[in-house]
Structures are given as C-alpha cells and as structure tokens.
Amino acid sequence: MAMLPLSGDEAMLKKLCRKMRALYDGLRREDADIEHLSMGMSGDWKLCAENGSNMIRLGTSLFGPRHYLAPDAQN
C-alpha cells in the first residue's frame, strides 16, 4: 500500500507512482502471489490508476469526510 504526499506537483506524483510500480513489478517477479499494488485514494485515484495501481481506496468519496474527536474529548 502506498500513499502519495499532498502536492500539486503532478510530475513529481507521477514519478513516485512509476517508482512504486517498478518496485511492485520487481516483487512480482520474485513472488507471483503478490497481486495488488494498492496506491490511490479519493483525491488522487485517477493519477494512480493511470500510472500502475490495480487497487484504490475511496473511503472519503463513498462515505464523506470523517470528523475525529481528540482523544481527551471521547470521555
């Protein structure tokens, strides 16, 4: 599983995707049981899918943003 940094630099993000895909491909050559390159979330899934991801995570797109309580506010 890989997460891209928050950045508007699309060229840098594509480069990171391609690096992760190359690492994945190398691992697949060693172990065919490795099936998924999980890379891409609600904000960047299209970029990741276009650059080699075969699994994406869309929690925010499906369920909306989460609002977390501070640990001391849960009591």
PyMOL Python script that loads the backbone (N, CA, C, O; Angstrom):
from pymol import cmd

cmd.read_pdbstr("""\
ATOM      1  N   MET A   1       0.849  -1.172   0.000  1.00  0.00           N
ATOM      2  CA  MET A   1       0.000   0.000   0.000  1.00  0.00           C
ATOM      3  C   MET A   1       0.892   1.232   0.000  1.00  0.00           C
ATOM      4  O   MET A   1       1.853   1.322   0.764  1.00  0.00           O
ATOM      5  N   ALA A   2       0.565   2.157  -0.850  1.00  0.00           N
ATOM      6  CA  ALA A   2       1.341   3.390  -0.941  1.00  0.00           C
ATOM      7  C   ALA A   2       0.396   4.583  -0.900  1.00  0.00           C
ATOM      8  O   ALA A   2      -0.714   4.535  -1.430  1.00  0.00           O
ATOM      9  N   MET A   3       0.850   5.635  -0.272  1.00  0.00           N
ATOM     10  CA  MET A   3       0.089   6.893  -0.225  1.00  0.00           C
ATOM     11  C   MET A   3       0.991   7.999  -0.760  1.00  0.00           C
ATOM     12  O   MET A   3       2.133   8.151  -0.327  1.00  0.00           O
ATOM     13  N   LEU A   4       0.470   8.753  -1.691  1.00  0.00           N
ATOM     14  CA  LEU A   4       1.217   9.885  -2.221  1.00  0.00           C
ATOM     15  C   LEU A   4       1.152  11.065  -1.257  1.00  0.00           C
ATOM     16  O   LEU A   4       0.188  11.202  -0.503  1.00  0.00           O
ATOM     17  N   PRO A   5       2.163  11.905  -1.279  1.00  0.00           N
ATOM     18  CA  PRO A   5       2.095  13.109  -0.438  1.00  0.00           C
ATOM     19  C   PRO A   5       1.082  14.101  -1.019  1.00  0.00           C
ATOM     20  O   PRO A   5       0.781  14.064  -2.212  1.00  0.00           O
ATOM     21  N   LEU A   6       0.572  14.969  -0.181  1.00  0.00           N
ATOM     22  CA  LEU A   6      -0.297  16.037  -0.668  1.00  0.00           C
ATOM     23  C   LEU A   6       0.572  17.038  -1.401  1.00  0.00           C
ATOM     24  O   LEU A   6       1.439  17.675  -0.802  1.00  0.00           O
ATOM     25  N   SER A   7       0.342  17.178  -2.694  1.00  0.00           N
ATOM     26  CA  SER A   7       1.167  18.063  -3.511  1.00  0.00           C
ATOM     27  C   SER A   7       0.426  18.395  -4.792  1.00  0.00           C
ATOM     28  O   SER A   7      -0.343  17.582  -5.303  1.00  0.00           O
ATOM     29  N   GLY A   8       0.655  19.567  -5.296  1.00  0.00           N
ATOM     30  CA  GLY A   8       0.117  19.967  -6.589  1.00  0.00           C
ATOM     31  C   GLY A   8       1.091  19.687  -7.725  1.00  0.00           C
ATOM     32  O   GLY A   8       0.791  19.982  -8.882  1.00  0.00           O
ATOM     33  N   ASP A   9       2.240  19.127  -7.413  1.00  0.00           N
ATOM     34  CA  ASP A   9       3.279  18.845  -8.405  1.00  0.00           C
ATOM     35  C   ASP A   9       2.982  17.505  -9.069  1.00  0.00           C
ATOM     36  O   ASP A   9       3.480  16.466  -8.636  1.00  0.00           O
ATOM     37  N   GLU A  10       2.178  17.535 -10.114  1.00  0.00           N
ATOM     38  CA  GLU A  10       1.735  16.309 -10.771  1.00  0.00           C
ATOM     39  C   GLU A  10       2.889  15.511 -11.355  1.00  0.00           C
ATOM     40  O   GLU A  10       2.854  14.281 -11.329  1.00  0.00           O
ATOM     41  N   ALA A  11       3.899  16.172 -11.877  1.00  0.00           N
ATOM     42  CA  ALA A  11       5.051  15.451 -12.439  1.00  0.00           C
ATOM     43  C   ALA A  11       5.754  14.643 -11.354  1.00  0.00           C
ATOM     44  O   ALA A  11       6.139  13.497 -11.585  1.00  0.00           O
ATOM     45  N   MET A  12       5.922  15.226 -10.186  1.00  0.00           N
ATOM     46  CA  MET A  12       6.569  14.519  -9.083  1.00  0.00           C
ATOM     47  C   MET A  12       5.704  13.347  -8.629  1.00  0.00           C
ATOM     48  O   MET A  12       6.225  12.268  -8.346  1.00  0.00           O
ATOM     49  N   LEU A  13       4.385  13.548  -8.556  1.00  0.00           N
ATOM     50  CA  LEU A  13       3.491  12.483  -8.131  1.00  0.00           C
ATOM     51  C   LEU A  13       3.501  11.328  -9.131  1.00  0.00           C
ATOM     52  O   LEU A  13       3.505  10.165  -8.726  1.00  0.00           O
ATOM     53  N   LYS A  14       3.506  11.627 -10.425  1.00  0.00           N
ATOM     54  CA  LYS A  14       3.598  10.582 -11.447  1.00  0.00           C
ATOM     55  C   LYS A  14       4.899   9.810 -11.312  1.00  0.00           C
ATOM     56  O   LYS A  14       4.920   8.587 -11.446  1.00  0.00           O
ATOM     57  N   LYS A  15       5.977  10.523 -11.049  1.00  0.00           N
ATOM     58  CA  LYS A  15       7.284   9.875 -10.880  1.00  0.00           C
ATOM     59  C   LYS A  15       7.251   8.912  -9.692  1.00  0.00           C
ATOM     60  O   LYS A  15       7.784   7.805  -9.776  1.00  0.00           O
ATOM     61  N   LEU A  16       6.630   9.325  -8.593  1.00  0.00           N
ATOM     62  CA  LEU A  16       6.510   8.449  -7.427  1.00  0.00           C
ATOM     63  C   LEU A  16       5.658   7.220  -7.752  1.00  0.00           C
ATOM     64  O   LEU A  16       5.984   6.109  -7.334  1.00  0.00           O
ATOM     65  N   CYS A  17       4.569   7.419  -8.496  1.00  0.00           N
ATOM     66  CA  CYS A  17       3.733   6.289  -8.906  1.00  0.00           C
ATOM     67  C   CYS A  17       4.532   5.297  -9.739  1.00  0.00           C
ATOM     68  O   CYS A  17       4.447   4.087  -9.526  1.00  0.00           O
ATOM     69  N   ARG A  18       5.296   5.804 -10.675  1.00  0.00           N
ATOM     70  CA  ARG A  18       6.088   4.929 -11.540  1.00  0.00           C
ATOM     71  C   ARG A  18       7.156   4.180 -10.739  1.00  0.00           C
ATOM     72  O   ARG A  18       7.435   3.014 -11.019  1.00  0.00           O
ATOM     73  N   LYS A  19       7.750   4.839  -9.753  1.00  0.00           N
ATOM     74  CA  LYS A  19       8.728   4.158  -8.891  1.00  0.00           C
ATOM     75  C   LYS A  19       8.062   3.030  -8.110  1.00  0.00           C
ATOM     76  O   LYS A  19       8.607   1.931  -8.003  1.00  0.00           O
ATOM     77  N   MET A  20       6.880   3.311  -7.567  1.00  0.00           N
ATOM     78  CA  MET A  20       6.179   2.277  -6.809  1.00  0.00           C
ATOM     79  C   MET A  20       5.785   1.125  -7.716  1.00  0.00           C
ATOM     80  O   MET A  20       5.872  -0.033  -7.308  1.00  0.00           O
ATOM     81  N   ARG A  21       5.353   1.415  -8.939  1.00  0.00           N
ATOM     82  CA  ARG A  21       5.005   0.350  -9.885  1.00  0.00           C
ATOM     83  C   ARG A  21       6.231  -0.490 -10.220  1.00  0.00           C
ATOM     84  O   ARG A  21       6.121  -1.710 -10.345  1.00  0.00           O
ATOM     85  N   ALA A  22       7.390   0.132 -10.368  1.00  0.00           N
ATOM     86  CA  ALA A  22       8.619  -0.615 -10.652  1.00  0.00           C
ATOM     87  C   ALA A  22       8.972  -1.531  -9.472  1.00  0.00           C
ATOM     88  O   ALA A  22       9.388  -2.671  -9.676  1.00  0.00           O
ATOM     89  N   LEU A  23       8.808  -1.039  -8.253  1.00  0.00           N
ATOM     90  CA  LEU A  23       9.061  -1.882  -7.076  1.00  0.00           C
ATOM     91  C   LEU A  23       8.087  -3.063  -7.054  1.00  0.00           C
ATOM     92  O   LEU A  23       8.482  -4.201  -6.802  1.00  0.00           O
ATOM     93  N   TYR A  24       6.837  -2.782  -7.317  1.00  0.00           N
ATOM     94  CA  TYR A  24       5.814  -3.834  -7.371  1.00  0.00           C
ATOM     95  C   TYR A  24       6.167  -4.882  -8.425  1.00  0.00           C
ATOM     96  O   TYR A  24       6.111  -6.081  -8.152  1.00  0.00           O
ATOM     97  N   ASP A  25       6.529  -4.432  -9.626  1.00  0.00           N
ATOM     98  CA  ASP A  25       6.875  -5.368 -10.699  1.00  0.00           C
ATOM     99  C   ASP A  25       8.055  -6.241 -10.304  1.00  0.00           C
ATOM    100  O   ASP A  25       8.064  -7.436 -10.600  1.00  0.00           O
ATOM    101  N   GLY A  26       9.053  -5.662  -9.636  1.00  0.00           N
ATOM    102  CA  GLY A  26      10.200  -6.440  -9.173  1.00  0.00           C
ATOM    103  C   GLY A  26       9.794  -7.488  -8.151  1.00  0.00           C
ATOM    104  O   GLY A  26      10.272  -8.621  -8.202  1.00  0.00           O
ATOM    105  N   LEU A  27       8.926  -7.124  -7.232  1.00  0.00           N
ATOM    106  CA  LEU A  27       8.447  -8.089  -6.241  1.00  0.00           C
ATOM    107  C   LEU A  27       7.622  -9.193  -6.889  1.00  0.00           C
ATOM    108  O   LEU A  27       7.715 -10.353  -6.487  1.00  0.00           O
ATOM    109  N   ARG A  28       6.821  -8.847  -7.880  1.00  0.00           N
ATOM    110  CA  ARG A  28       6.006  -9.847  -8.600  1.00  0.00           C
ATOM    111  C   ARG A  28       6.878 -10.875  -9.302  1.00  0.00           C
ATOM    112  O   ARG A  28       6.515 -12.048  -9.383  1.00  0.00           O
ATOM    113  N   ARG A  29       8.036 -10.437  -9.815  1.00  0.00           N
ATOM    114  CA  ARG A  29       8.945 -11.389 -10.470  1.00  0.00           C
ATOM    115  C   ARG A  29       9.467 -12.410  -9.465  1.00  0.00           C
ATOM    116  O   ARG A  29       9.743 -13.554  -9.826  1.00  0.00           O
ATOM    117  N   GLU A  30       9.602 -12.004  -8.220  1.00  0.00           N
ATOM    118  CA  GLU A  30      10.105 -12.894  -7.171  1.00  0.00           C
ATOM    119  C   GLU A  30       8.999 -13.737  -6.532  1.00  0.00           C
ATOM    120  O   GLU A  30       9.258 -14.847  -6.066  1.00  0.00           O
ATOM    121  N   ASP A  31       7.777 -13.221  -6.508  1.00  0.00           N
ATOM    122  CA  ASP A  31       6.669 -13.891  -5.825  1.00  0.00           C
ATOM    123  C   ASP A  31       5.365 -13.605  -6.565  1.00  0.00           C
ATOM    124  O   ASP A  31       4.782 -12.530  -6.423  1.00  0.00           O
ATOM    125  N   ALA A  32       4.918 -14.567  -7.347  1.00  0.00           N
ATOM    126  CA  ALA A  32       3.705 -14.388  -8.157  1.00  0.00           C
ATOM    127  C   ALA A  32       2.449 -14.260  -7.308  1.00  0.00           C
ATOM    128  O   ALA A  32       1.401 -13.873  -7.826  1.00  0.00           O
ATOM    129  N   ASP A  33       2.528 -14.577  -6.007  1.00  0.00           N
ATOM    130  CA  ASP A  33       1.359 -14.440  -5.136  1.00  0.00           C
ATOM    131  C   ASP A  33       1.067 -12.981  -4.793  1.00  0.00           C
ATOM    132  O   ASP A  33      -0.019 -12.670  -4.301  1.00  0.00           O
ATOM    133  N   ILE A  34       2.006 -12.095  -5.041  1.00  0.00           N
ATOM    134  CA  ILE A  34       1.754 -10.666  -4.814  1.00  0.00           C
ATOM    135  C   ILE A  34       0.879 -10.181  -5.960  1.00  0.00           C
ATOM    136  O   ILE A  34       1.306 -10.169  -7.114  1.00  0.00           O
ATOM    137  N   GLU A  35      -0.337  -9.785  -5.638  1.00  0.00           N
ATOM    138  CA  GLU A  35      -1.310  -9.447  -6.679  1.00  0.00           C
ATOM    139  C   GLU A  35      -1.632  -7.960  -6.779  1.00  0.00           C
ATOM    140  O   GLU A  35      -1.953  -7.477  -7.864  1.00  0.00           O
ATOM    141  N   HIS A  36      -1.552  -7.231  -5.680  1.00  0.00           N
ATOM    142  CA  HIS A  36      -2.106  -5.877  -5.672  1.00  0.00           C
ATOM    143  C   HIS A  36      -1.065  -4.806  -5.388  1.00  0.00           C
ATOM    144  O   HIS A  36      -0.219  -4.936  -4.503  1.00  0.00           O
ATOM    145  N   LEU A  37      -1.163  -3.763  -6.160  1.00  0.00           N
ATOM    146  CA  LEU A  37      -0.446  -2.527  -5.867  1.00  0.00           C
ATOM    147  C   LEU A  37      -1.516  -1.529  -5.442  1.00  0.00           C
ATOM    148  O   LEU A  37      -2.140  -0.874  -6.277  1.00  0.00           O
ATOM    149  N   SER A  38      -1.717  -1.424  -4.135  1.00  0.00           N
ATOM    150  CA  SER A  38      -2.726  -0.532  -3.573  1.00  0.00           C
ATOM    151  C   SER A  38      -2.118   0.864  -3.475  1.00  0.00           C
ATOM    152  O   SER A  38      -1.300   1.154  -2.602  1.00  0.00           O
ATOM    153  N   MET A  39      -2.543   1.704  -4.389  1.00  0.00           N
ATOM    154  CA  MET A  39      -1.986   3.051  -4.478  1.00  0.00           C
ATOM    155  C   MET A  39      -3.075   3.946  -5.056  1.00  0.00           C
ATOM    156  O   MET A  39      -3.534   3.721  -6.176  1.00  0.00           O
ATOM    157  N   GLY A  40      -3.483   4.939  -4.316  1.00  0.00           N
ATOM    158  CA  GLY A  40      -4.510   5.857  -4.773  1.00  0.00           C
ATOM    159  C   GLY A  40      -5.657   5.923  -3.794  1.00  0.00           C
ATOM    160  O   GLY A  40      -6.183   4.901  -3.352  1.00  0.00           O
ATOM    161  N   MET A  41      -6.032   7.139  -3.463  1.00  0.00           N
ATOM    162  CA  MET A  41      -7.149   7.374  -2.559  1.00  0.00           C
ATOM    163  C   MET A  41      -8.108   8.347  -3.242  1.00  0.00           C
ATOM    164  O   MET A  41      -7.912   8.693  -4.406  1.00  0.00           O
ATOM    165  N   SER A  42      -9.126   8.782  -2.539  1.00  0.00           N
ATOM    166  CA  SER A  42     -10.179   9.589  -3.144  1.00  0.00           C
ATOM    167  C   SER A  42      -9.644  10.797  -3.917  1.00  0.00           C
ATOM    168  O   SER A  42     -10.198  11.146  -4.959  1.00  0.00           O
ATOM    169  N   GLY A  43      -8.599  11.432  -3.438  1.00  0.00           N
ATOM    170  CA  GLY A  43      -8.095  12.641  -4.072  1.00  0.00           C
ATOM    171  C   GLY A  43      -7.140  12.430  -5.227  1.00  0.00           C
ATOM    172  O   GLY A  43      -6.893  13.357  -5.998  1.00  0.00           O
ATOM    173  N   ASP A  44      -6.587  11.208  -5.365  1.00  0.00           N
ATOM    174  CA  ASP A  44      -5.566  11.009  -6.404  1.00  0.00           C
ATOM    175  C   ASP A  44      -5.710   9.678  -7.146  1.00  0.00           C
ATOM    176  O   ASP A  44      -4.780   9.244  -7.825  1.00  0.00           O
ATOM    177  N   TRP A  45      -6.855   9.040  -7.022  1.00  0.00           N
ATOM    178  CA  TRP A  45      -7.002   7.700  -7.578  1.00  0.00           C
ATOM    179  C   TRP A  45      -6.821   7.644  -9.092  1.00  0.00           C
ATOM    180  O   TRP A  45      -6.258   6.680  -9.611  1.00  0.00           O
ATOM    181  N   LYS A  46      -7.291   8.663  -9.801  1.00  0.00           N
ATOM    182  CA  LYS A  46      -7.158   8.636 -11.263  1.00  0.00           C
ATOM    183  C   LYS A  46      -5.695   8.658 -11.677  1.00  0.00           C
ATOM    184  O   LYS A  46      -5.281   7.890 -12.547  1.00  0.00           O
ATOM    185  N   LEU A  47      -4.916   9.527 -11.064  1.00  0.00           N
ATOM    186  CA  LEU A  47      -3.478   9.607 -11.346  1.00  0.00           C
ATOM    187  C   LEU A  47      -2.817   8.263 -11.066  1.00  0.00           C
ATOM    188  O   LEU A  47      -2.015   7.783 -11.866  1.00  0.00           O
ATOM    189  N   CYS A  48      -3.153   7.656  -9.930  1.00  0.00           N
ATOM    190  CA  CYS A  48      -2.541   6.383  -9.552  1.00  0.00           C
ATOM    191  C   CYS A  48      -2.952   5.260 -10.494  1.00  0.00           C
ATOM    192  O   CYS A  48      -2.115   4.445 -10.883  1.00  0.00           O
ATOM    193  N   ALA A  49      -4.228   5.205 -10.864  1.00  0.00           N
ATOM    194  CA  ALA A  49      -4.688   4.171 -11.786  1.00  0.00           C
ATOM    195  C   ALA A  49      -4.016   4.322 -13.151  1.00  0.00           C
ATOM    196  O   ALA A  49      -3.664   3.327 -13.783  1.00  0.00           O
ATOM    197  N   GLU A  50      -3.843   5.542 -13.596  1.00  0.00           N
ATOM    198  CA  GLU A  50      -3.186   5.791 -14.880  1.00  0.00           C
ATOM    199  C   GLU A  50      -1.705   5.421 -14.842  1.00  0.00           C
ATOM    200  O   GLU A  50      -1.082   5.221 -15.885  1.00  0.00           O
ATOM    201  N   ASN A  51      -1.149   5.333 -13.638  1.00  0.00           N
ATOM    202  CA  ASN A  51       0.288   5.078 -13.510  1.00  0.00           C
ATOM    203  C   ASN A  51       0.599   3.768 -12.800  1.00  0.00           C
ATOM    204  O   ASN A  51       1.648   3.639 -12.169  1.00  0.00           O
ATOM    205  N   GLY A  52      -0.305   2.795 -12.897  1.00  0.00           N
ATOM    206  CA  GLY A  52       0.038   1.446 -12.496  1.00  0.00           C
ATOM    207  C   GLY A  52      -0.668   0.833 -11.311  1.00  0.00           C
ATOM    208  O   GLY A  52      -0.461  -0.350 -11.042  1.00  0.00           O
ATOM    209  N   SER A  53      -1.488   1.568 -10.590  1.00  0.00           N
ATOM    210  CA  SER A  53      -2.195   0.977  -9.453  1.00  0.00           C
ATOM    211  C   SER A  53      -3.255   0.008  -9.933  1.00  0.00           C
ATOM    212  O   SER A  53      -3.899   0.239 -10.956  1.00  0.00           O
ATOM    213  N   ASN A  54      -3.437  -1.084  -9.193  1.00  0.00           N
ATOM    214  CA  ASN A  54      -4.526  -2.001  -9.517  1.00  0.00           C
ATOM    215  C   ASN A  54      -5.471  -2.185  -8.326  1.00  0.00           C
ATOM    216  O   ASN A  54      -6.304  -3.092  -8.322  1.00  0.00           O
ATOM    217  N   MET A  55      -5.337  -1.322  -7.320  1.00  0.00           N
ATOM    218  CA  MET A  55      -6.274  -1.280  -6.201  1.00  0.00           C
ATOM    219  C   MET A  55      -6.273   0.147  -5.654  1.00  0.00           C
ATOM    220  O   MET A  55      -5.214   0.725  -5.410  1.00  0.00           O
ATOM    221  N   ILE A  56      -7.453   0.701  -5.465  1.00  0.00           N
ATOM    222  CA  ILE A  56      -7.574   2.065  -4.937  1.00  0.00           C
ATOM    223  C   ILE A  56      -8.473   2.053  -3.709  1.00  0.00           C
ATOM    224  O   ILE A  56      -9.244   1.116  -3.501  1.00  0.00           O
ATOM    225  N   ARG A  57      -8.367   3.103  -2.897  1.00  0.00           N
ATOM    226  CA  ARG A  57      -9.169   3.238  -1.675  1.00  0.00           C
ATOM    227  C   ARG A  57      -9.983   4.533  -1.791  1.00  0.00           C
ATOM    228  O   ARG A  57      -9.425   5.618  -1.955  1.00  0.00           O
ATOM    229  N   LEU A  58     -11.297   4.398  -1.704  1.00  0.00           N
ATOM    230  CA  LEU A  58     -12.179   5.540  -1.962  1.00  0.00           C
ATOM    231  C   LEU A  58     -13.085   5.864  -0.785  1.00  0.00           C
ATOM    232  O   LEU A  58     -14.227   6.273  -0.995  1.00  0.00           O
ATOM    233  N   GLY A  59     -12.624   5.698   0.422  1.00  0.00           N
ATOM    234  CA  GLY A  59     -13.449   5.916   1.611  1.00  0.00           C
ATOM    235  C   GLY A  59     -14.106   7.279   1.656  1.00  0.00           C
ATOM    236  O   GLY A  59     -15.316   7.371   1.862  1.00  0.00           O
ATOM    237  N   THR A  60     -13.339   8.338   1.470  1.00  0.00           N
ATOM    238  CA  THR A  60     -13.911   9.685   1.546  1.00  0.00           C
ATOM    239  C   THR A  60     -14.916   9.921   0.419  1.00  0.00           C
ATOM    240  O   THR A  60     -15.951  10.551   0.637  1.00  0.00           O
ATOM    241  N   SER A  61     -14.623   9.424  -0.773  1.00  0.00           N
ATOM    242  CA  SER A  61     -15.563   9.584  -1.890  1.00  0.00           C
ATOM    243  C   SER A  61     -16.876   8.869  -1.622  1.00  0.00           C
ATOM    244  O   SER A  61     -17.938   9.358  -2.006  1.00  0.00           O
ATOM    245  N   LEU A  62     -16.816   7.722  -0.971  1.00  0.00           N
ATOM    246  CA  LEU A  62     -18.017   6.940  -0.716  1.00  0.00           C
ATOM    247  C   LEU A  62     -18.767   7.374   0.544  1.00  0.00           C
ATOM    248  O   LEU A  62     -19.997   7.432   0.554  1.00  0.00           O
ATOM    249  N   PHE A  63     -18.018   7.679   1.603  1.00  0.00           N
ATOM    250  CA  PHE A  63     -18.636   7.922   2.903  1.00  0.00           C
ATOM    251  C   PHE A  63     -18.534   9.359   3.392  1.00  0.00           C
ATOM    252  O   PHE A  63     -19.089   9.699   4.437  1.00  0.00           O
ATOM    253  N   GLY A  64     -17.836  10.198   2.653  1.00  0.00           N
ATOM    254  CA  GLY A  64     -17.654  11.584   3.060  1.00  0.00           C
ATOM    255  C   GLY A  64     -16.497  11.730   4.037  1.00  0.00           C
ATOM    256  O   GLY A  64     -15.934  10.737   4.499  1.00  0.00           O
ATOM    257  N   PRO A  65     -16.147  12.966   4.347  1.00  0.00           N
ATOM    258  CA  PRO A  65     -15.028  13.192   5.267  1.00  0.00           C
ATOM    259  C   PRO A  65     -15.372  12.729   6.678  1.00  0.00           C
ATOM    260  O   PRO A  65     -16.521  12.816   7.112  1.00  0.00           O
ATOM    261  N   ARG A  66     -14.371  12.242   7.375  1.00  0.00           N
ATOM    262  CA  ARG A  66     -14.548  11.825   8.761  1.00  0.00           C
ATOM    263  C   ARG A  66     -14.163  12.961   9.683  1.00  0.00           C
ATOM    264  O   ARG A  66     -13.279  13.761   9.376  1.00  0.00           O
ATOM    265  N   HIS A  67     -14.825  13.019  10.795  1.00  0.00           N
ATOM    266  CA  HIS A  67     -14.533  14.025  11.811  1.00  0.00           C
ATOM    267  C   HIS A  67     -14.119  13.276  13.067  1.00  0.00           C
ATOM    268  O   HIS A  67     -14.932  12.602  13.699  1.00  0.00           O
ATOM    269  N   TYR A  68     -12.867  13.399  13.415  1.00  0.00           N
ATOM    270  CA  TYR A  68     -12.324  12.672  14.558  1.00  0.00           C
ATOM    271  C   TYR A  68     -12.325  13.545  15.801  1.00  0.00           C
ATOM    272  O   TYR A  68     -12.066  14.747  15.734  1.00  0.00           O
ATOM    273  N   LEU A  69     -12.619  12.928  16.924  1.00  0.00           N
ATOM    274  CA  LEU A  69     -12.559  13.619  18.199  1.00  0.00           C
ATOM    275  C   LEU A  69     -11.146  13.500  18.757  1.00  0.00           C
ATOM    276  O   LEU A  69     -10.471  12.491  18.550  1.00  0.00           O
ATOM    277  N   ALA A  70     -10.712  14.515  19.453  1.00  0.00           N
ATOM    278  CA  ALA A  70      -9.445  14.438  20.158  1.00  0.00           C
ATOM    279  C   ALA A  70      -9.561  13.343  21.222  1.00  0.00           C
ATOM    280  O   ALA A  70     -10.638  13.157  21.789  1.00  0.00           O
ATOM    281  N   PRO A  71      -8.463  12.607  21.509  1.00  0.00           N
ATOM    282  CA  PRO A  71      -8.546  11.513  22.482  1.00  0.00           C
ATOM    283  C   PRO A  71      -9.172  11.922  23.814  1.00  0.00           C
ATOM    284  O   PRO A  71      -9.924  11.136  24.390  1.00  0.00           O
ATOM    285  N   ASP A  72      -8.894  13.105  24.316  1.00  0.00           N
ATOM    286  CA  ASP A  72      -9.454  13.512  25.600  1.00  0.00           C
ATOM    287  C   ASP A  72     -10.925  13.931  25.493  1.00  0.00           C
ATOM    288  O   ASP A  72     -11.583  14.087  26.522  1.00  0.00           O
ATOM    289  N   ALA A  73     -11.454  14.115  24.292  1.00  0.00           N
ATOM    290  CA  ALA A  73     -12.850  14.533  24.112  1.00  0.00           C
ATOM    291  C   ALA A  73     -13.796  13.330  24.023  1.00  0.00           C
ATOM    292  O   ALA A  73     -15.012  13.511  23.963  1.00  0.00           O
ATOM    293  N   GLN A  74     -13.264  12.127  24.013  1.00  0.00           N
ATOM    294  CA  GLN A  74     -14.086  10.940  23.860  1.00  0.00           C
ATOM    295  C   GLN A  74     -14.756  10.515  25.164  1.00  0.00           C
ATOM    296  O   GLN A  74     -15.641   9.660  25.131  1.00  0.00           O
ATOM    297  N   ASN A  75     -14.381  11.060  26.278  1.00  0.00           N
ATOM    298  CA  ASN A  75     -14.948  10.639  27.577  1.00  0.00           C
ATOM    299  C   ASN A  75     -16.255  11.312  27.851  1.00  0.00           C
ATOM    300  O   ASN A  75     -16.865  11.073  28.893  1.00  0.00           O
TER     301      ASN A  75
END
""", "prot")
cmd.dss("prot")
cmd.show_as("cartoon", "prot")
cmd.util.cbc("prot")
cmd.orient("prot")
